[in-house]
Amino acid sequence: MTADDRSAAAPPRSRSVVTLAVSLVLVELLAGMQRYLSQTVLPLVAADLDGAHLYGPLDAAAQAPTFLTMPLGAWLLSRFRVGRLLVVLTLVTVAGAMLCALAPSMVVFIAGTAVRAAAAGALATVGMGVVARGLPPRHRQLVLAAMSGVWLVSSVLGPVYAAGVATTLGWRWAMVLYLPVLLVVRLVVARSAPERPESVPTEPAPWGWALVLAAGSAVLALPVGVWWPLVLPAGAALMVGAAARILPAGTLRARSGRRAGLTALGVTAAVYFGATMVLSVVAHDALGLGTRDVAVVVAAPGLLWAAVALWTGSHPASTDAAFRRRAALASGSLAAGVLVLLLAVLVAGPGRAGVLAALVAGGGLLGAGMGTVYPDLLGRCLTPPARGDGISEDRVAAAVVLAESVGMALATTAAYAWLGGGSALLAEPVDRARVLYAVLLGVSVLVVRRLLAAARPDVAGTAADGAGRRAA
């Protein structure tokens, strides 16, 4: 065993654990700012580069490359040193952001977005692997709580930063001014992250299914006019089918345990992100709000998510019954939020009084619902059960990120494509927003069923363990 191997095998010291934990929380803060930055400046970018008709392809560029790299996360973690992965992927992220900031056209901006997304997909899995691998159980739960709670800051700081810099220096400067801080914090995580202390078999790299997953995301955004409603189920089928093969065996059919939790995570993410990620476009294009009002609307969901998660994450549901109660409360809040947004675009309409308040209220209810259940749901997925279920630490890290991202991508890519390219069916943006929220209200019914399944302990036991090993 070499000196490097002995160093990697040594258990992390308490100071290293604290440094890693703080760095991970700071990375999450910057990730939140990035998300709000992208949402806030999107209408400004589209107006400046004459690209409002390319909302769908832009979102596909932000989603499809992640699905090329995200499923490979477990393979990367089992093959390469995590510190080196973090450094290389962060540099790719910086390069993509620079390309976006210098873009002379919407096509180049989309290309820069694709570069950032390719790095982000692998980073998400590698980062979750650091949480699962590098933190003791109690520290892990506290960090998950803090990672949710820190969005309390990023949900305010992100839109304020984006709106302030965009209105004074321009949206291009907003894309890059924060990058030095991101680079420094990621380097600290890379230095603090422990490597695997034991030799493990290399995880399989699902190249083929990763390509199918990315292709499905791209199909959702095809600009085919009146034929788009026919393209939608094809893209969705490709994504769901590929996810079923990449996720641990039996995940989409599971009625209990961590596999059911993964499915619940995907469905919940679909409703929340499908309703909230497009709020800047709905507020600006459909309801005529200005940049500062858009920033307030964009901030509301994350602010309430973080505020509620700060408490629920630090007071985890310790029993299945406690989780069921939180799941029921969260489901109701999510459905109520979608309903309020639907009423906002149905009743308020462009230019009417109360539009801003209604959008803030709807987004806030959605955020409160996620804050109620997300930390516990994530904890249930990452914590191994007493009886083996055949899912390794590296694989569950990849599965958590993939399940959430597939749900989010299905909803947001379809929503952006509909809002930006649905003019062949409905001419007015507000009419397209009404259809979107009506559909999401129906989908929200599935959330409660999947969350209740996640509340049941794993009843498959060793059978699931064997099935998981055969699938791997």
Disulfide bonds with the S-S distance in Angstrom:
none
